[in-house]
Amino acid sequence: MYIEIKNFNKTIKGASILENVNLKFNQGKIYGLKGKNGSGKTMLMRAICGLILPTSGCIEIDGEVLGKDISFPKSIGALIESPSFISNYSGFKNLKIISQISNKIGDEEIRKTITSVGLDPDDKKKFKKYSLGMKQRLGIACAIMESPEIIVLDEPINALDEKGVLIVRDILHEHKNRNAIIIIACHDKEELEFLSDEIYTIENGKIINHKILDAR
């Protein structure tokens, strides 16, 4: 499993959002995206998920071109921007509904995933009553519950307390160890370096730096 981004350009209303991006992501690694707000991190993540198509260039996943051979990656879990669920349903019921789209997992897997992010699968509280931290945890649970080959998380530790951050660390390394490709963006520089194997810095839609961290 690999993702290769080739000469990717995206222009919206005459403005260059992503410019000549060339990257390759391999399985079993955590890749960090670093950059200020508006630098292009989230747009790049959306492109990898198949949510935006290039003005020119392409993204290949195992040799298949997004938007041409496949509409979306075949096995992906993503949390991009604030998680959004059905407000009057519990966390479990929300994930149950989403899981029925692909029918890859059952109730037991959903319950285990909810527990793994520090939530109670038997909690009947409606999503609209969740704190920001609880919403974030449920968003992460949704992204990982089917053990996808690609995991994309935009600001995964946002709104989390120290315990929540430790949970995210454990989750990411668990999925790295099963050979997933993990791509994260995080404003916390130290946390990003702690979590990542490699970091790409984005500025004005361009990759301006690539840093390989010490082997973990």
PyMOL commands that set and color helices and strands:
alter all, ss='L'
color gray80, all
select helices_A, chain A and resi 41-48+91-99+107-116+127-129+132-144+162-177+189-195
alter helices_A, ss='H'
color red, helices_A
select strands_A, chain A and resi 2-12+15-26+29-34+56-61+64-65+76-79+150-154+181-185+198-203+206-212
alter strands_A, ss='S'
color yellow, strands_A
deselect
rebuild
show_as cartoon
